[in-house]
Amino acid sequence: MSENPAAPPFTAPAGWYPDPQAHGQRYWDGHAWTHNFAPFADPPGSRARAGDWIGGVLLSLLVPLIGLIAGAVYIGKGGTKKQVGVMCVCLSGAMFLIWFVKLSAEGSAGY
């Protein structure tokens, strides 16, 4: 890693810009990059709220197929919503298994 990456191809005022080496944001003092880095911020809307968790659990437990679809959508959104998606997929899988065992046990007790 070079100590001071190349300057942007344009003349830019001092401020925070995307780091040319993809480390988040880096401060450009108008002439050279400094050693100051800003961490990546979560994009707006990527934080999971309580409603996401509650809705995910209810969908996964009551309607596992819809919970599985919702989980895939949450995983695609990334951020902390990815955790909600993984939980939805796991709960939906468990509910599919429970329904399968319950229905197969009832079916074998017949004629």
C-alpha positions as CSV (number, residue, x, y, z in Angstrom):
1,M,0.0,0.0,0.0
2,S,1.5,3.3,-1.0
3,E,1.8,5.9,1.7
4,N,0.0,8.7,-0.2
5,P,-2.1,7.6,-3.2
6,A,-2.3,9.7,-6.3
7,A,-4.3,12.8,-6.3
8,P,-7.7,12.8,-7.9
9,P,-7.6,13.8,-11.6
10,F,-9.5,17.0,-10.7
11,T,-8.8,19.9,-8.5
12,A,-11.0,19.4,-5.5
13,P,-11.4,21.5,-2.4
14,A,-10.5,20.0,1.0
15,G,-13.1,17.5,2.3
16,W,-14.0,13.9,2.7
17,Y,-13.9,11.8,-0.5
18,P,-14.2,8.1,-1.4
19,D,-10.7,6.6,-0.7
20,P,-9.0,5.5,-4.0
21,Q,-8.0,2.3,-2.2
22,A,-11.6,1.6,-1.1
23,H,-11.1,2.0,2.7
24,G,-14.2,4.1,3.2
25,Q,-13.7,7.8,3.0
26,R,-10.4,9.7,3.3
27,Y,-9.7,13.3,3.9
28,W,-8.3,15.3,1.0
29,D,-6.6,18.5,2.2
30,G,-6.7,20.2,-1.2
31,H,-3.2,19.0,-2.2
32,A,-2.7,15.5,-0.8
33,W,-4.5,12.6,1.0
34,T,-4.1,12.7,4.8
35,H,-4.0,9.7,7.1
36,N,-7.5,10.3,8.4
37,F,-10.1,7.7,7.5
38,A,-13.8,7.7,8.0
39,P,-15.4,4.3,8.4
40,F,-18.1,3.1,6.1
41,A,-21.6,4.2,7.2
42,D,-24.6,2.0,6.8
43,P,-26.8,3.2,3.9
44,P,-30.1,4.8,4.9
45,G,-32.8,2.2,5.5
46,S,-30.4,-0.7,6.2
47,R,-31.0,-0.8,9.9
48,A,-33.6,-3.4,11.1
49,R,-36.3,-2.0,13.3
50,A,-38.4,-3.9,15.8
51,G,-41.2,-4.3,13.3
52,D,-38.9,-6.1,10.9
53,W,-38.0,-8.6,13.6
54,I,-41.6,-9.2,14.8
55,G,-43.0,-9.3,11.3
56,G,-40.3,-11.7,10.2
57,V,-40.9,-14.1,13.1
58,L,-44.7,-14.0,12.6
59,L,-44.5,-14.7,8.9
60,S,-41.9,-17.4,9.4
61,L,-44.0,-19.2,12.1
62,L,-47.5,-18.8,10.6
63,V,-46.8,-18.9,6.8
64,P,-43.4,-20.5,6.2
65,L,-43.4,-20.1,2.5
66,I,-44.0,-16.3,2.7
67,G,-41.5,-16.1,5.6
68,L,-38.9,-17.8,3.3
69,I,-39.5,-15.2,0.6
70,A,-39.4,-12.3,3.0
71,G,-36.2,-13.7,4.4
72,A,-34.6,-13.8,0.9
73,V,-35.7,-10.2,0.4
74,Y,-34.2,-9.1,3.7
75,I,-30.9,-10.9,3.0
76,G,-30.7,-9.0,-0.3
77,K,-31.1,-5.7,1.5
78,G,-27.9,-6.2,3.5
79,G,-26.9,-4.3,6.6
80,T,-28.6,-5.4,9.8
81,K,-31.7,-6.5,7.8
82,K,-29.5,-9.4,6.6
83,Q,-29.7,-10.8,10.2
84,V,-33.5,-10.6,10.0
85,G,-33.4,-12.4,6.7
86,V,-31.2,-15.2,8.0
87,M,-33.5,-15.6,11.0
88,C,-36.6,-15.8,8.7
89,V,-35.0,-18.4,6.5
90,C,-34.0,-20.6,9.5
91,L,-37.4,-20.3,11.2
92,S,-39.2,-21.0,8.0
93,G,-37.1,-24.1,7.4
94,A,-37.8,-25.3,10.9
95,M,-41.5,-24.7,10.4
96,F,-41.5,-26.6,7.1
97,L,-39.8,-29.5,8.9
98,I,-42.3,-29.4,11.8
99,W,-45.3,-29.3,9.4
100,F,-43.8,-32.2,7.3
101,V,-43.3,-34.4,10.4
102,K,-46.8,-33.5,11.7
103,L,-48.6,-34.2,8.4
104,S,-46.6,-37.4,7.7
105,A,-47.3,-38.7,11.2
106,E,-51.1,-38.1,10.8
107,G,-51.1,-39.7,7.3
108,S,-49.4,-42.9,8.5
109,A,-52.0,-43.5,11.2
110,G,-54.7,-43.9,8.6
111,Y,-56.0,-47.1,6.8
